[in-house]
Amino acid sequence: MTKPVPTPAYTKLTTFFNSNPGRILHIEFYPTQPDTPPKILTSGPNIAIPKPLLLQAFQTAHPTFSSADATKQEILDSSLVLLLIASESLTAVNARRKIILDRGARSGRDEIQLIASFLTSPLNKHNKSPLLWSYRRWLIERFGDLEEGIGAELGVVEASGEMHPRNYYAWNHARFATTFFLPRSPSHPQLSYLLDRTENFALSHVSDTSVWSFLQFLFFQTLEQPDPHTFRVQLGEIVWRSMEFVHVLARGHESVWVFVRTVLGSKELLDAGKRRELVGVLEGWVRGDVVDVEDARRERMLEERALAWIGKYRGGGVSTAS
């Protein structure tokens, strides 16, 4: 397949991305108006692309990418456009992977930022793309900046989670980042910092089961530390704040109670006295009067289920209210 003459849209797109290496960019697709000619809009690190012009760029990208005599830069440019159109283009990712690996660390770090742009922009198919998250993991393993540590990587996950709630792929990447960075960056923020930061995000996104699942993962990570007991006061406070928040202010969120029941059902994470104290608080709530309001009734139901689960499945030694 021969390389075509680049369309104006293709040139505009590739020029913008090539002019901003090593930056996290903000990418949007926007609808066109019937009486207004479509135009690619740029301002600093921001770009807004109308779908008709993205398709026009594809008319250059596809044959260029498939051309036998395409240069490495032409492959990078054309594969970028292909990924804008189809976030699961494995062929495009593999082509980029090979070139980045050949070019070395600087290109790898630039690629990490480019993929962050896809994952944190308001592009639903991209920020929840298993392929792009897998590619980012591959890049981090080879070119990750240990000086930035886990903080920067968690920032990408949080931004993606803001754009696409319940983003399992993003928070699964956070699990990888935790196990990758913490042992390699001992002078940077560690597990206690991650627990506090994730708690704050979780309490701001109480219905997001993926972040609560990650917080639960961090709790169990404390058991892998040299002295797990040093975390128990912090863990107990996090569980209490989570319980109180949903009981008083944010009723009816099952994701929080799945987290709470798992922690309270475990005999390893909290001191026995703190565990009994928190279970006792939960029992008191279940036995108390409930306001005849729908969200209060739903909250009571979730609390009852959590208490029953603790006693039944983890040998919690607690009773449920009759």
C-alpha positions in Angstrom: 0.0 0.0 0.0 1.4 3.4 -1.0 1.6 6.4 1.3 -1.0 9.1 0.4 -0.6 12.8 0.5 -1.4 13.8 4.2 -4.8 15.4 4.7 -4.9 18.8 6.5 -6.5 17.1 9.5 -3.8 14.5 9.7 -1.1 17.2 9.5 -2.8 19.3 12.2 -3.1 16.4 14.6 0.4 15.0 14.2 1.9 18.4 14.4 0.1 19.2 17.7 1.2 15.9 19.4 4.8 16.1 18.1 5.0 19.7 19.4 4.1 18.6 22.9 6.4 15.7 23.9 6.6 14.7 27.5 3.4 16.6 28.5 0.1 15.3 29.7 -2.4 16.7 27.2 -6.1 17.2 27.4 -7.9 15.6 24.4 -11.6 16.0 23.6 -13.9 15.0 20.7 -16.7 17.5 20.1 -19.8 17.5 17.9 -20.0 19.7 14.9 -22.7 22.2 14.1 -24.7 22.0 10.8 -23.8 25.5 9.6 -20.2 25.6 11.0 -17.2 24.1 9.2 -15.4 21.6 11.5 -12.1 22.8 12.9 -9.5 21.2 15.1 -9.1 23.6 18.1 -5.9 23.8 20.1 -4.8 25.9 23.0 -1.6 25.1 24.9 -1.8 21.4 25.9 -5.5 21.2 25.0 -6.9 19.9 21.7 -10.6 19.4 20.6 -11.2 17.3 17.6 -14.4 17.1 15.6 -15.2 13.5 14.5 -15.4 14.4 10.8 -11.8 15.6 10.8 -10.7 12.6 12.9 -12.1 10.4 10.1 -10.3 12.6 7.5 -7.1 12.0 9.4 -7.8 8.3 9.3 -7.8 8.4 5.5 -4.0 9.2 5.8 -3.2 7.2 8.9 -4.4 3.8 7.7 -2.5 3.6 4.4 0.5 5.2 5.9 0.6 2.7 8.8 0.2 -0.2 6.3 2.9 1.1 3.9 5.9 -1.1 3.6 8.3 1.9 3.3 6.9 3.9 6.2 9.5 5.5 8.5 9.5 5.0 12.2 8.2 8.5 12.7 5.5 7.9 10.2 4.5 4.8 12.0 4.3 6.7 15.3 2.3 9.4 13.8 -0.2 7.2 12.0 -0.5 4.8 14.9 -1.4 7.7 17.2 -4.3 8.6 14.9 -5.4 5.0 14.8 -5.4 4.9 18.6 -7.5 8.0 18.7 -10.1 6.3 16.6 -9.8 2.8 18.1 -8.4 2.5 21.6 -8.1 -1.3 21.3 -5.9 -1.3 18.2 -3.4 -3.9 19.3 -1.5 -3.7 16.0 -0.9 0.1 16.6 0.2 -0.5 20.2 2.6 -3.2 19.2 4.1 -1.1 16.5 4.7 1.8 18.9 6.1 -0.7 21.6 8.8 -1.9 19.2 9.9 1.6 18.2 9.8 3.0 21.7 11.9 0.1 23.0 14.4 0.7 20.2 14.6 4.4 20.9 15.2 4.1 24.6 14.4 5.8 27.9 13.6 9.4 26.8 11.1 8.2 24.2 9.7 5.8 26.8 9.1 8.6 29.3 7.4 10.7 26.6 5.2 7.7 25.7 4.2 7.3 29.3 2.9 10.9 29.3 1.1 10.5 25.9 -0.7 7.4 27.2 -1.6 9.3 30.4 -3.2 11.9 28.0 -5.5 9.2 26.6 -6.3 7.7 30.0 -7.1 11.0 31.8 -9.0 12.9 29.0 -12.8 12.7 28.7 -12.6 9.8 26.2 -14.8 7.0 27.6 -13.4 4.2 25.5 -9.8 5.2 26.1 -9.7 5.8 29.8 -11.3 2.4 30.4 -9.3 0.6 27.7 -7.7 -2.6 29.0 -5.2 -2.4 26.2 -4.0 1.1 27.0 -3.7 0.3 30.7 -1.7 -2.8 29.9 0.5 -0.8 27.6 1.1 1.8 30.3 2.1 -1.0 32.7 4.6 -2.3 30.2 6.0 1.3 29.8 6.2 1.8 33.6 8.1 -1.5 34.1 10.7 -0.3 31.6 10.8 3.5 31.8 9.0 4.4 35.0 10.4 7.3 36.9 11.3 6.1 40.4 11.9 9.6 41.5 8.3 10.5 40.9 7.2 7.3 42.7 3.7 6.1 43.3 2.2 9.6 43.8 2.3 10.6 40.1 1.0 7.2 39.0 -1.9 7.4 41.5 -2.7 10.8 40.1 -3.2 9.3 36.7 -5.5 6.7 38.1 -7.5 9.2 40.1 -7.9 11.5 37.1 -9.1 8.5 35.0 -11.5 7.5 37.8 -13.0 11.0 37.8 -13.6 10.8 34.0 -15.0 7.3 34.1 -16.4 6.2 37.6 -16.1 2.5 38.6 -13.0 2.2 36.3 -11.9 -1.3 37.2 -8.9 -1.1 34.8 -7.6 2.1 36.4 -7.8 0.9 39.9 -6.3 -2.5 39.0 -3.4 -0.5 37.5 -3.1 1.2 40.9 -2.6 -2.3 42.5 0.3 -2.9 40.1 1.8 0.6 40.7 1.7 -0.1 44.5 3.6 -3.3 44.3 6.0 -1.9 41.7 6.9 1.5 43.2 6.9 1.0 47.0 9.8 -1.5 47.1 11.7 0.6 44.6 11.2 4.0 46.0 11.8 3.7 49.8 12.5 7.4 50.2 9.2 8.4 48.7 5.6 8.3 50.2 4.8 4.8 51.4 1.8 2.7 52.3 0.5 5.0 55.1 0.4 7.9 52.6 -1.5 5.7 50.1 -4.0 4.7 52.7 -4.8 8.3 53.6 -4.9 9.5 50.0 -7.1 6.6 48.8 -9.5 7.1 51.8 -10.0 10.8 50.8 -10.7 9.8 47.2 -13.1 7.0 48.3 -15.1 9.2 50.6 -15.5 11.7 47.8 -16.7 8.8 45.5 -18.7 6.6 47.8 -20.5 4.8 45.1 -17.3 3.8 43.2 -16.8 0.2 44.1 -13.5 0.0 42.3 -11.8 2.6 44.6 -13.2 0.9 47.7 -11.8 -2.4 46.4 -8.4 -0.8 46.0 -8.6 0.6 49.6 -9.3 -2.9 50.8 -6.3 -4.1 48.8 -4.1 -1.6 50.6 -5.4 -2.8 54.0 -4.3 -6.3 53.2 -1.0 -5.0 51.9 -0.2 -3.9 55.5 0.0 -7.6 56.4 3.0 -7.9 54.0 5.0 -5.1 55.8 7.7 -5.9 58.3 5.6 -4.8 61.3 1.8 -4.9 60.3 0.8 -3.8 63.8 2.1 -0.2 63.2 -0.8 0.3 60.8 -3.6 -0.9 63.0 -4.5 2.5 64.6 -4.6 4.1 61.1 -6.7 1.3 59.7 -9.2 1.4 62.6 -9.7 5.2 62.1 -10.3 4.8 58.4 -12.9 2.1 59.0 -14.7 4.3 61.6 -14.7 7.4 59.4 -16.1 5.3 56.5 -18.9 3.8 58.7 -19.8 7.2 60.2 -19.8 9.0 56.8 -22.2 6.6 55.1 -24.4 6.2 58.2 -24.8 9.9 58.7 -24.2 11.7 55.4 -24.1 9.4 52.5 -26.6 6.7 53.1 -27.3 3.7 50.9 -24.0 2.9 49.3 -23.3 -0.8 49.3 -19.8 -0.4 48.0 -18.7 1.1 51.4 -20.4 -1.6 53.4 -18.7 -4.4 51.4 -15.4 -2.8 52.3 -16.4 -2.4 56.0 -17.7 -5.9 56.4 -14.6 -7.4 54.8 -12.3 -5.5 57.1 -14.3 -6.2 60.3 -14.8 -9.8 59.3 -11.0 -10.3 59.2 -9.2 -11.1 62.4 -5.8 -10.0 61.0 -6.3 -6.3 60.1 -7.4 -4.6 63.3 -6.7 -5.1 67.0 -9.3 -7.3 68.6 -10.6 -4.5 70.9 -11.0 -2.1 68.0 -12.8 -4.6 66.0 -15.2 -5.4 68.8 -15.8 -1.7 69.3 -16.7 -1.1 65.7 -18.9 -4.1 65.4 -20.6 -2.9 68.6 -21.3 0.4 67.0 -22.7 -1.3 64.0 -24.9 -3.5 66.2 -26.2 -0.4 68.0 -27.1 1.3 64.7 -29.0 -1.8 63.6 -30.9 -2.1 66.9 -31.8 1.6 66.9 -34.9 3.3 65.6 -34.9 4.1 61.9 -36.5 7.2 60.3 -39.3 6.2 57.8 -37.4 7.6 54.8 -36.3 5.6 51.9 -32.6 6.3 52.1 -32.6 5.6 55.8 -34.4 2.3 55.3 -32.0 1.3 52.6 -29.0 2.2 54.9 -30.5 0.1 57.7 -30.8 -2.9 55.3 -27.2 -2.6 54.2 -26.0 -2.3 57.8 -28.0 -5.4 58.7 -26.5 -7.3 55.8 -23.0 -6.3 56.7 -23.4 -7.4 60.3 -24.9 -10.7 59.3 -22.1 -11.3 56.8 -19.4 -10.6 59.4 -20.9 -13.2 61.8 -21.7 -15.8 59.1 -18.7 -15.9 56.9 -15.8 -14.8 59.0 -16.6 -16.2 62.4 -17.0 -12.8 63.7 -18.8 -13.9 66.9 -21.4 -11.1 66.6 -25.1 -11.3 66.6 -27.6 -9.7 64.3 -30.5 -7.7 65.5 -33.8 -9.5 65.5 
